[in-house]
Amino acid sequence: MMTVAPDPGDVKGILHPQEQARHRSLNRLGVGPALAEFADRYWVVRWDLRGQPGYSAQVLSFPCVNVTFERSTTRTGGFVTGVCTRKYVRELAGEGEAFGIRFAPGGFGAFTGLDVAVLRDDSAPLSTVLPDAAGLADRVLAEQSDERRRAIVEEFFAGRGRSDDPHYALVTRIVTAMAKDQELTRVDQVTDRFGIPIRSLQRLFRRYVGAGPKWVLCRFRLQDAADLLAHGRPDLAVLAAQLGYFDQAHFSREFTAEIGMSPMEYARSAQAASAIPTPR
């Protein structure tokens, strides 16, 4: 039984989503039983920019590890990419594709037993991280159907994961609260709500998520901000207050430092992009 496929209209984390959609396609699939406890989606990106300028696709990544099977002008094979604490930029050129599994926050660490902090802001060959995965990328990329690719990956991972990890269950509850409750803006609020000492929380996040709780909170709020601005919410004072920032100036500084442009510039860019018809 497969989980429900993610909402195709959900673009949270994707920067300049309207513009980016004109340069590549994006498809998402639900996760099967082998990974349902540990991953939240399969995703597929394809592009064909032959004879056209390249494009820099930008993402504010979730606090997740991704396993990808890629074929492009820059790299081909299977890879494990850890949490990216900076704005992630992928240069798209020529023709290429990536078939990926996004593990839930903490999921890859719980499934494999690995300390995912070693992968932070880094990417490694899949067979280096999981030696028994040698040859898996070739099998996945040899298939044309996304559904068949998913079946191969599910078959490989079936029976390999660990289960009943109470630390992972706690991480899941905490990260879910961080993502959904915009009133959680400080780490001390998290420790109070879940009754966990700050040092224990930091160790837990380092081992399972790969980044600290303060960064995760900040990343979720910036994703919320970029998503709202891309959908026409330019009242910065109201937005800053809604997302728990001390004031508008603090919000603007943090947003600009991470995104590379001010909130108002980002909103104007999104408005301009939405006025251009997307090719069908």
Secondary structure as the mmCIF struct_conf table of DSSP 4:
data_model
#
loop_
_struct_conf.conf_type_id
_struct_conf.id
_struct_conf.beg_label_comp_id
_struct_conf.beg_label_asym_id
_struct_conf.beg_label_seq_id
_struct_conf.end_label_comp_id
_struct_conf.end_label_asym_id
_struct_conf.end_label_seq_id
HELX_LH_PP_P HELX_LH_PP_P1 MET A 2 ASP A 7
TURN_TY1_P TURN_TY1_P1 PRO A 8 GLY A 9
TURN_TY1_P TURN_TY1_P2 LYS A 12 GLY A 13
STRN STRN1 ILE A 14 ILE A 14
BEND BEND1 LEU A 15 HIS A 16
HELX_RH_AL_P HELX_RH_AL_P1 PRO A 17 ALA A 21
TURN_TY1_P TURN_TY1_P3 ARG A 22 HIS A 23
STRN STRN2 SER A 25 LEU A 29
TURN_TY1_P TURN_TY1_P4 PRO A 33 PHE A 38
STRN STRN3 ALA A 39 ASP A 48
TURN_TY1_P TURN_TY1_P5 ARG A 50 GLY A 51
BEND BEND2 GLN A 52 GLN A 52
STRN STRN4 TYR A 55 VAL A 59
BEND BEND3 PRO A 63 PRO A 63
STRN STRN5 ASN A 66 ARG A 71
BEND BEND4 SER A 72 THR A 74
STRN STRN6 THR A 76 THR A 81
BEND BEND5 ARG A 86 ARG A 86
STRN STRN7 TYR A 88 LEU A 92
BEND BEND6 GLY A 94 GLY A 94
STRN STRN8 GLU A 95 PHE A 103
HELX_LH_PP_P HELX_LH_PP_P2 ALA A 104 ALA A 104
TURN_TY1_P TURN_TY1_P6 PRO A 105 GLY A 106
HELX_RH_AL_P HELX_RH_AL_P2 GLY A 107 THR A 112
HELX_RH_3T_P HELX_RH_3T_P1 VAL A 116 LEU A 119
TURN_TY1_P TURN_TY1_P7 ARG A 120 ASP A 121
STRN STRN9 SER A 123 PRO A 125
HELX_RH_AL_P HELX_RH_AL_P3 LEU A 126 VAL A 129
BEND BEND7 LEU A 130 LEU A 130
HELX_RH_3T_P HELX_RH_3T_P2 PRO A 131 ALA A 133
TURN_TY1_P TURN_TY1_P8 ALA A 134 GLY A 135
HELX_RH_AL_P HELX_RH_AL_P4 LEU A 136 ALA A 142
HELX_RH_AL_P HELX_RH_AL_P5 ASP A 146 PHE A 157
TURN_TY1_P TURN_TY1_P9 ALA A 158 ARG A 160
BEND BEND8 GLY A 161 GLY A 161
HELX_RH_AL_P HELX_RH_AL_P6 PRO A 166 LYS A 180
TURN_TY1_P TURN_TY1_P10 GLN A 182 GLU A 183
BEND BEND9 ARG A 186 ARG A 186
HELX_RH_AL_P HELX_RH_AL_P7 VAL A 187 PHE A 194
TURN_TY1_P TURN_TY1_P11 GLY A 195 GLY A 195
HELX_RH_AL_P HELX_RH_AL_P8 ILE A 198 TYR A 208
TURN_TY1_P TURN_TY1_P12 VAL A 209 VAL A 209
BEND BEND10 GLY A 210 ALA A 211
HELX_RH_AL_P HELX_RH_AL_P9 PRO A 213 ALA A 230
TURN_TY1_P TURN_TY1_P13 HIS A 231 GLY A 232
HELX_RH_AL_P HELX_RH_AL_P10 LEU A 236 GLN A 242
TURN_TY1_P TURN_TY1_P14 LEU A 243 GLY A 244
BEND BEND11 PHE A 246 ASP A 247
HELX_RH_AL_P HELX_RH_AL_P11 GLN A 248 ILE A 259
BEND BEND12 GLY A 260 MET A 261
HELX_RH_AL_P HELX_RH_AL_P12 PRO A 263 SER A 274
TURN_TY1_P TURN_TY1_P15 ALA A 275 ALA A 275
BEND BEND13 ILE A 276 ILE A 276
HELX_LH_PP_P HELX_LH_PP_P3 PRO A 277 PRO A 279
#
